[in-house]
Amino acid sequence: MSLLERLRDTGRFSFRRIRRNHALEHATLQVLAAKKPELSLAGYSDARGFWVLGSVQLEDLQQAVDEALRRLKGGETELAIHPNCGTNLVASGIMAGSVAWLGMLGTGSSARKKLDRWPLIMALATVGLIAAQPVGPVLQQKFTTATDVQNLRIREIMRYQRRGVPLHRVLTES
C-alpha cells in the first residue's frame, strides 16, 4: 500500500471506511425495509460506522445489520445501492439545476425574458430529473459506497434518544 493510500485510509475521514460503512448502512436499511415495510428510517455514515434514525427495536436492528453484513460478504452487492440515498438527490439536483441554468443563458438581467423562458426551464428541469435517474445509482456504486466488507466487523450498537427521536449508532471496525 502506498503512503498516499495509507494516509487516505487512516483517521477520522477515511473515504474507504466511509464508503464501506455507507454500503453496510444501505444494506441494513434494505433488509429492515423488506422485513418491516411500515418503518420510516434514515441513515448517515461516517468513518466509525453509521447512524440509523427512526423507531426500530434494537434487536431488529442487530439482526438486520448482521444479515446485511453476511449478505454483502456473500456477494449481494446490489444491497449497497439504495433508491433513497442522498447521492441520488444530489445527482438529480445537479442535473436539473444545470439544465435550468443553461436555459437561462442569454436572458441577461431582464426579468421579462426570464419569465418568458419559465415554461422552457420547467421542461428542461424535468428532462434533467429524468436523465439523472440512472446517474445516482452509478455514483453510489463507483464513488459513495464500497462493498469490500470482508474484514468489516460490528463492534457495538447503541440506542439514544434525542428530542424524542430514536437514534441508533452502529460502530464498525476492520
N, C-alpha and C positions, 0 to 999 in steps of 0.2 A: 504494500500500500504506500503510495507516495505521501510526502509530507503534506501536500495540499489536501489530499483525501483524509489523512489523519486529523488535520486541523478542522476540516469541514465536519467531520463526524464526532467531534468531541464537544462537550459543553452543552449549554442550555438550548442553543439554537441549531442543533444538528438537523439539517434538512433530511438526511436519510432516516433518522429516528422519527421525525415528524411525519414523513411520508408513510412509514410503516405503521405508526400509530393511527394515522388517518385511515389507512386501509382496514385496520382492525376495528376502528370506530364504525366505519361504514358497514362492514360485515356484521358487526354486533347489532347495529340498528336494523339491518335487513332480516337477521334471524329473529329479533324481537317482533318486527312487523309481521312476519309470517306466522308467528305463534300467538301474537296478541295484537291484531289489527286495530283494536279500539284505542291503543296507546298513541299519544301525541308526544313525541320525543325529539330532541335536537342534540347535536354533539359538537364538540370542539376539541381538536387535537393539538398537542404540543410535544416537545422532545421527551417529556417524562411519562406521557400516557395520553389519556383523553378524559373528557367530561361528558357525562350524559345528563341532560337537563330534562326533567319531567318526572311524573309519578310512575315509578316502576318498582316492584318489590326487589329487594337486594338479592334474594335467592334466584329470581327470574333473570336478573342482570348477570349474575355469576354464571348461570347455566348458558346464557346466550354468548357471553364472552368466551367461555370455554369451547362451545360449539363453533363459534366463528373462527377462533384460532385454529382449531382442529381442521376445519374445512378449508381454510386458507392454506394451511400446511399440506393438505391433501390435493391441492391444485385447483380449487374452486375460486380462481382469481376474479371472476366476474362479480363476486360479492363485494369487492373493493370499490366498485363503481356504483355510486348511489344517485338515483334520479333527482333527489332534492339537495344535492351538495351545493354549497355556495359557489364552487367553481363554475357550475352551470349558470348560476345567476350572473356572475361576473362576465362570463363569455357572452351571454345574451345582452347584458348592459353595454358592453364594449361594441358589439356588432350593431345594435340598434342605435346607440349614440353616434357611432362613426358614420353610418349612412345618413342619419339625420343631419349631422354636421356637413357632410358633403352636399346634401340637398340645399343647404342654406348658403353655400358659396355663391358669391356674386350678388347677394342681396344688399350688401353694404350696411348702412345703419338705418335704412328705410323700413319702418315698421309696416308700411303698406305692402312692400314687396315680400316681407317675411310672412305676413298674414295671407297673402295670395298663395304662398307656397305651402301653407298648412296641410291641405289635402295630400300633396306630394310627400311631405315629410311623414305624415301618418302612414302612408303606403310604404315608404322606404323603411321606416322603423319596423313595421310588421314583417316585411321581407327580411330585414336584419334578424329579427327574433326567430323567424322560421329557419333561416340559414344557420343560425347559431345552435340549433338543437343537437346536431351531431358533434359540435366542437367541444362542448363542456365535458362529455364523457371521454373524449380523446385526451383533453388536457388532464383530466383526472388520471387516466391510465399512464400517460407519459411523464407528468410533472408533479401532481399533488398527492398521489398515492404510490406505494411500493409494496409489492406482495412477497418480497423475500423475507418472510417471517419465520423461517426455520429455527432460528435461535432466540426468537422472542418468547418471553415468559410473562405471566401475570404475577406481579409482586403483591398487589393488595387492591381491594376495592373498598371504598369508604362512602358513607352516605352523610350528606349535610342538608341543612335546611336554611335557606336564606330568603328572608322576606316572604315566607310562605311557599317558596319554590323548592322542590326537592332537587338536590344536585348529587351526582354520584361521580366520584373520582376513581378512575381506573389507572393504576400505576403499573408500568411495564418495565422490563429490563431485558438485556441480552448479553 
